[in-house]
Amino acid sequence: MRIAGFDWDKGNWPKCGKHGVSREEIEQVLRGTPAVMPDPHPQESRIRGIGKTQAGRYVFLVFMLRKVDAKTMLRPISARYMHQKEIDHYEIQSKAHALPRN
């Protein structure tokens, strides 16, 4: 699936920015290779993501894929920096599920 860009507006940016995560950081995480899983939101098909910014800060995101003018866009819904306990758990899980290197 080809992602054409990000769907930002006055509805989602204030909610994403209220925890101090910048648009640039959110886009860095989503352009990278975040760990993703479904979000159990009952009314919309949302996705949870965990990834690192270029500065090494871990970010937890909720986002969705949205069609805009026949293009698939990433629409961030919320974002926050992760707590150390969450980071530790994520790191342990990542190592446990990593593919072996040759």
C-alpha positions as CSV (number, residue, x, y, z in Angstrom):
1,M,0.0,0.0,0.0
2,R,1.4,3.4,-1.0
3,I,1.0,6.2,1.6
4,A,0.6,9.6,0.0
5,G,1.2,11.7,3.1
6,F,-0.3,12.9,6.4
7,D,-3.8,14.1,7.1
8,W,-3.4,17.0,9.6
9,D,-6.1,19.5,10.5
10,K,-7.4,21.5,13.4
11,G,-9.2,18.4,14.7
12,N,-6.3,16.0,15.1
13,W,-3.2,18.3,15.6
14,P,-4.2,19.8,19.0
15,K,-4.9,16.3,20.4
16,C,-1.6,15.0,19.1
17,G,0.4,18.0,20.2
18,K,-1.0,18.3,23.8
19,H,1.6,15.8,25.2
20,G,4.6,17.7,23.7
21,V,5.2,15.5,20.7
22,S,5.9,17.6,17.6
23,R,4.4,16.9,14.1
24,E,7.9,16.3,12.9
25,E,8.5,13.6,15.5
26,I,5.2,11.9,14.8
27,E,6.0,11.9,11.1
28,Q,9.5,10.5,11.8
29,V,8.0,7.6,13.7
30,L,5.4,6.8,11.1
31,R,7.9,7.1,8.2
32,G,10.2,4.7,10.0
33,T,9.3,1.1,10.9
34,P,7.1,1.4,14.0
35,A,5.7,-1.7,15.7
36,V,2.0,-1.7,14.9
37,M,-1.0,-3.5,16.3
38,P,-4.8,-3.0,16.0
39,D,-6.4,-0.6,18.3
40,P,-9.6,-1.9,20.0
41,H,-11.7,1.3,19.1
42,P,-15.2,0.1,18.5
43,Q,-16.3,2.6,15.8
44,E,-13.2,3.2,13.7
45,S,-10.4,1.0,12.3
46,R,-7.5,2.5,14.2
47,I,-3.9,1.3,14.5
48,R,-1.5,1.6,17.4
49,G,2.2,2.3,16.7
50,I,5.4,2.4,18.8
51,G,8.6,3.8,17.4
52,K,11.6,6.0,18.0
53,T,12.3,9.5,16.8
54,Q,15.6,10.4,15.3
55,A,16.6,11.8,18.7
56,G,15.9,8.4,20.2
57,R,12.7,9.2,22.1
58,Y,10.0,6.5,22.1
59,V,6.6,7.6,21.0
60,F,3.2,5.8,21.3
61,L,0.8,6.7,18.5
62,V,-2.8,6.0,17.5
63,F,-3.5,6.6,13.8
64,M,-5.7,5.5,11.0
65,L,-5.5,5.2,7.3
66,R,-7.9,7.5,5.4
67,K,-8.8,8.0,1.8
68,V,-8.5,11.6,0.7
69,D,-9.0,12.4,-3.0
70,A,-8.4,8.7,-3.8
71,K,-5.0,8.8,-2.0
72,T,-4.2,6.9,1.2
73,M,-3.2,9.2,4.0
74,L,-2.0,8.6,7.5
75,R,-4.1,10.4,10.0
76,P,-2.6,10.7,13.5
77,I,-5.2,10.6,16.2
78,S,-3.1,10.9,19.4
79,A,0.6,10.8,20.4
80,R,2.6,10.8,23.5
81,Y,6.1,10.0,24.8
82,M,6.4,6.6,26.4
83,H,7.2,6.0,30.1
84,Q,10.3,4.1,31.0
85,K,8.3,1.0,32.1
86,E,6.6,0.9,28.7
87,I,10.0,1.3,26.9
88,D,11.5,-1.5,28.9
89,H,8.6,-3.8,28.1
90,Y,8.8,-2.9,24.4
91,E,12.5,-3.6,24.2
92,I,12.1,-7.0,25.9
93,Q,9.3,-7.9,23.5
94,S,11.3,-6.6,20.5
95,K,14.2,-8.8,21.4
96,A,12.0,-11.8,22.0
97,H,10.4,-11.5,18.6
98,A,13.4,-10.5,16.5
99,L,14.5,-12.5,13.6
100,P,17.8,-14.3,14.0
101,R,20.7,-12.6,12.2
102,N,23.1,-14.6,10.1
